[in-house]
Amino acid sequence: MTDAIWIADDDRAVRYVLAEALREAGLAVREFGSAAAVRAALAEGRPALLLTDVRMPGEDGLALLAELKARGVGPVIVMSAYTDVATTAAAYRAGAADYLAKPFDLDQAVAAVRRALHDAPSAEAPAPAPGHALLGESAPMREVFRLIGRVAASDLNVLVTGETGTGKELVARALHEESARRDRPFVALNTAAIPSELLESELFGHEAGAFTGATRRVAGRFEQAEGGTLFLDEIGDMPLALQTRLLRVLSGGEFYRVGGRELIRGNVRIIAATHQDLDARVAAGQFRADLKHRLDVVRIELPPLRARRADIPLLARHFLAAAAHELKLPPKRFSRAALRALEQREFPGNVRELENLCRRLAVIAPGAEIQPADLGAAPGAPRPRGWTGALREWAAQALAAGEADIHARAREALDQTLLEAALEAHGGHRQHAAAALGVGRNTLTRKLGASRKRR
Ligand SMILES: Nc1ncnc2c1ncn2[C@@H]1O[C@H](COP(=O)(O)OP(=O)(O)OP(=O)(O)O)[C@@H](O)[C@H]1O
């Protein structure tokens, strides 16, 4: 399957800015931290184009390039801070379509990608991310629709709360689409997914030379959203220093770019979202109370899927049909018994988990009619003895030895093992790994961050 632009670079910040620039240009992107991760992902798909760094821990980018060429996969663009003739020449010799010297200008990089895609004989245009309308007919969702209708036209800031995967971003989009700002941009920023050292410039932009690698002036999300809506996802994870800065912008309506002197006046409506209990974070001193008041003018609470089971059949049918259409597969349907089984099931990952399950079923369910047996074991259902037996033994020993923090250590080991397995199975691609685990990408990012900190 030819899909997205793949980026391989061990530097997370480079991957991030490049991926964002390409996404902004309407391209789908997958990120990899090593050549090995790319190699693993090649087992299940191939890139429309690969951008790879030359020097990475483990195998280098040129060896990867050579292998892709040998397999007829391409085009490949090589990126490197080493601009010596030998490296450049070696890259072209090995079949690189282009060579980007780091630090590069993002516009140049996007232009190089477009050129290479255009020149490549078999390159298909990568698919844009799919979008959905907000569906639901249960009483709690009808209440959400009513609220959206009531506040969309106002310019009030809105705080959307709800567990992971309940549709908070869709609500933000609906608020934008139903407002007078609908012809202006809707810009989304996931606070938790961005390295904190990049967050400030991501929000407010920066001037050329503001920091190493800032080769030109870049508009931040505030500027990009001018006249429109800025959606700040996972606001609860915003570092305190940035909360202070955001508060100042919200009260004054003005800001400076990082490293800039020009005061910029913005007209942006803020919709923030969080899966956390913001009041508890305020009480714990992790979130500014005054910022919360600014954001929490109107609150829309999205109920978890277990509180609106009546929506499950509608959503499941929709996701199954959408997946079949998107993946160009023959349409399937759910038997009544399968729908009833779905309605009973727990979905800790909420609508996102249901959506992922339906996508899997669209691909792997054997018949045209999906039966309860096809649904597989729900997460949390009793597992075969195997690893729980081993866990029990471990716990018994730890208890007998009087060890401390047994529960916390077991949970950490569990999280870590699941994360590593999923990342490995999905070539280091976090969104796919998170989807496969049935957790939000943010949850995954948080857990990875937490486990790194502890190491
Ligand atoms: N009511 C709904 N109707 C149709 N699709 C939905 C609905 N709710 C959620 N989805 C789909 O479920 C997935 C998760 O939704 P979304 O990203 O909006 O959740 P979220 O609450 O913002 O999650 P997170 O907190 O993890 O970022 C998306 O693919 C979205 O399209």
The ligand as a Gaussian input file, in Angstrom:
#p B3LYP/6-31G(d) Opt

LIG

0 1
 N      -19.794000      11.503000      17.694000
 C      -18.902000      11.092000      16.765000
 N      -19.298000      10.838000      15.510000
 C      -18.425000      10.408000      14.590000
 N      -17.127000      10.205000      14.820000
 C      -16.665000      10.451000      16.037000
 C      -17.540000      10.904000      17.084000
 N      -16.816000      11.081000      18.186000
 C      -15.546000      10.746000      17.877000
 N      -15.453000      10.371000      16.591000
 C      -14.230000       9.907000      15.905000
 O      -13.426000       9.296000      16.922000
 C      -12.074000       9.681000      16.780000
 C      -11.639000      10.419000      18.038000
 O      -12.268000      11.683000      18.078000
 P      -11.503000      13.002000      18.558000
 O      -10.109000      13.020000      18.031000
 O      -12.368000      14.174000      18.279000
 O      -11.466000      12.674000      20.129000
 P      -10.797000      13.482000      21.302000
 O      -11.776000      13.469000      22.400000
 O      -10.316000      14.811000      20.791000
 O       -9.601000      12.502000      21.661000
 P       -8.214000      12.831000      22.437000
 O       -8.577000      13.404000      23.753000
 O       -7.600000      11.473000      22.548000
 O       -7.478000      13.772000      21.539000
 C      -11.987000      10.534000      15.545000
 O      -11.611000       9.743000      14.452000
 C      -13.388000      11.052000      15.390000
 O      -13.651000      11.313000      14.027000

